[in-house]
Amino acid sequence: AYVDTVTLGGFCYSPLAGGPLLGAACRVAGGQAAALVFLFVTALLYLASSLVCIKMWRHEAARRR
């Protein structure tokens, strides 16, 4: 079953989630895991590119002085 959150806000780790009904709801779908990996990698690429941009901007500012 596809759930909007990965672990229902931590509810899947509680002792109440041991039943088969909640166990099915707490399973993470493959597409959901792929989306999380994609978002994480995209955020890392964004941070890395912003650091490179700031470094190049400082280098150009120092070169113009």
C-alpha positions as CSV (number, residue, x, y, z in Angstrom):
1,A,0.0,0.0,0.0
2,Y,1.3,3.4,-0.9
3,V,1.5,5.8,2.0
4,D,2.1,9.5,1.7
5,T,4.8,9.5,4.4
6,V,7.5,6.9,4.6
7,T,6.9,5.7,8.2
8,L,3.7,7.5,9.1
9,G,5.6,10.0,11.3
10,G,7.2,7.3,13.4
11,F,4.0,5.4,14.0
12,C,5.4,2.3,12.2
13,Y,8.0,2.0,14.8
14,S,5.5,1.8,17.7
15,P,4.5,-1.5,19.2
16,L,1.0,-1.0,17.9
17,A,2.2,-1.4,14.3
18,G,2.8,-5.1,14.7
19,G,-0.5,-6.2,13.2
20,P,-0.9,-7.3,9.6
21,L,-3.2,-4.3,8.7
22,L,-0.7,-1.7,9.8
23,G,2.2,-3.8,8.6
24,A,0.9,-3.5,5.1
25,A,0.4,0.2,5.4
26,C,3.9,0.7,6.8
27,R,5.7,-1.0,3.9
28,V,7.5,1.5,1.7
29,A,6.8,1.1,-2.1
30,G,9.7,0.9,-4.5
31,G,8.7,4.1,-6.3
32,Q,8.5,5.9,-2.9
33,A,12.0,4.9,-2.0
34,A,13.2,5.9,-5.5
35,A,11.6,9.3,-5.0
36,L,13.3,9.8,-1.7
37,V,16.7,8.9,-3.2
38,F,16.0,11.3,-6.1
39,L,15.1,14.2,-3.8
40,F,18.1,13.5,-1.5
41,V,20.5,13.4,-4.5
42,T,19.0,16.5,-6.0
43,A,19.4,18.4,-2.7
44,L,23.0,17.4,-2.5
45,L,23.7,18.5,-6.1
46,Y,22.0,21.8,-5.4
47,L,24.2,22.4,-2.3
48,A,27.3,21.4,-4.2
49,S,26.6,23.7,-7.1
50,S,25.8,26.6,-4.8
51,L,29.2,26.1,-3.1
52,V,31.0,26.1,-6.5
53,C,29.1,29.2,-7.5
54,I,30.1,31.1,-4.4
55,K,33.7,30.0,-4.8
56,M,33.8,31.2,-8.4
57,W,32.1,34.4,-7.5
58,R,34.7,35.1,-4.8
59,H,37.5,34.2,-7.3
60,E,36.1,36.6,-9.9
61,A,35.7,39.4,-7.3
62,A,39.3,39.0,-6.2
63,R,40.5,38.9,-9.8
64,R,38.8,42.2,-10.5
65,R,40.5,44.0,-7.6
